[in-house]
Amino acid sequence: MTSDVTTESCPTCPATAADTRGVSRRGLLSGMLGLTAAGYVGLSAPGMSTRLAFASTPSAYEGDVLVVLSLRGGADGLSIVVPTGDPDYLMKRPTIGVPQGALLPGDGIFGLHPELKPLQPLWQSGAFGAVHAVGQMDPTRSHFEALREMERGAPGASLRSGWLDRALTQRGTGTPFQAVNLGDALPTQQLAGPAPVLAMSSVNSFVLDIADGDDATYAATELARWRRALTTMYDGASAPIAGPASAALSALRTTVGLKRGGYTPAPGASYDKDSDLAMALRDLARLIKAGVGLQVAAVEFDDWDMHDDLGTLSAGRLRGKLRELANALAAFTTDLGPRLADVTIVTLSEFGRRVEENGSAGVDHGHGNVSLVIGGGVNGGKVYGSWPGLADADLDDGDLAATTDYRALLAEILTKRCGQPGISTVFPGLADGPLGIVRAR
């Protein structure tokens, strides 16, 4: 039952995260502190940039910190939350299919890939659930187009802003740390638009390029000098002109203080220092526990485009990716401890993979996928959504059909856990109702 399609390379795959952020990249200044025509501040140093807007009175926010973890490249949801009870699953995946006996207990016909074992306690305690057969209602197999449309979240509309930006705009501006893009110094398309967003590769690298990154005292001294200079420079200027510089320097004061104080994760939280994902989540836990006013965090985890050598339980590429994902999330949730009650983590991937394996022991671009949801307000230990089946007659042009609009999941989280106003503005034209995967705060 293998396909005769062998895909060693993908003509549409070279589009990376860097190719999809044209709106977010524009307006960032490089190598200096200054003002753009739009009234934003751009700061740039090795691994750091910001886009900050001014607010005289930060809005009061009492909702969850929403963590959007993007699995870039099209993760194979059928190998993550496995429909082992569907009779067509192993028929269509005789080489790469995960046998039922190897899976972690899931829900109904589903089991969890064994590499997710570090997350099993969260599943058992009800803090981890999943939505299957989720996707975009106007699918495409192009990475670039699928990622762009998923992060816009407005099919059929002319909006150019990202869905997270629209959500933040509805709330009003908070602290400089209201929205943070971690692990990459440039924000993703979902944060594109007028709302403030701060992007950094790490907390410790978020410094002025004139400051010695290894000398916190010197950095603090230089920051004070810049503050005095800019205060004098913009004395008497209107708030939209003076505000961005003040906001940027406020963020830098915070990161200098965090760097000086160091960080020790909670007992039992073991982050892999060789994992970019783990280090980004470590910094995220650090910011959450520091109480800097974080509302939204975007984190990327790349390299899920497995046209070949997806692998089996004993070899292949997927095992390592899932192990890294599970270990990083387990460390993060352990580190948060009781603060997980006020955090919701959701995974998104631009599309799923084909149901039938190809001739290279991989799977090509598909449609329906799975989203994982972790947090203190999750009704977990279950797989949500309407399962369409994997029989030929049930497939969408050879793909798992998407029976749940991914925006319905995000809308439920935003509404119930974040107290989001104006959800019809965030997701125009959304018809699907709530799934029940999270509880109201």
BELKA-V207357 format. One record per run of one state. SS is the DSSP state (H for helix, E for strand, L for the rest). FROM is the first residue (numbers start at 1). TO is the last residue. If there is no record, write none. Layout:
{{SS/FROM/TO} {SS/FROM/TO}}
//
This chain:
{{L/1/16} {H/17/20} {L/21/21} {H/22/25} {L/26/33} {E/34/35} {L/36/40} {E/41/42} {L/43/43} {E/44/45} {L/46/47} {E/48/52} {L/53/64} {E/65/71} {L/72/76} {H/77/80} {E/81/82} {L/83/88} {H/89/92} {L/93/99} {H/100/102} {L/103/103} {E/104/107} {L/108/109} {E/110/112} {L/113/113} {H/114/125} {L/126/127} {E/128/135} {L/136/142} {H/143/152} {L/153/162} {H/163/171} {L/172/178} {E/179/182} {L/183/188} {H/189/191} {L/192/196} {E/197/200} {L/201/215} {H/216/233} {L/234/238} {H/239/261} {L/262/275} {H/276/290} {L/291/295} {E/296/301} {L/302/316} {H/317/342} {E/343/348} {L/349/352} {E/353/354} {L/355/364} {E/365/365} {L/366/368} {E/369/375} {L/376/377} {E/378/378} {L/379/382} {E/383/384} {L/385/391} {H/392/394} {L/395/395} {E/396/396} {L/397/398} {E/399/399} {L/400/403} {E/404/405} {H/406/418} {L/419/422} {H/423/426} {L/427/437} {E/438/438} {L/439/441}}
//
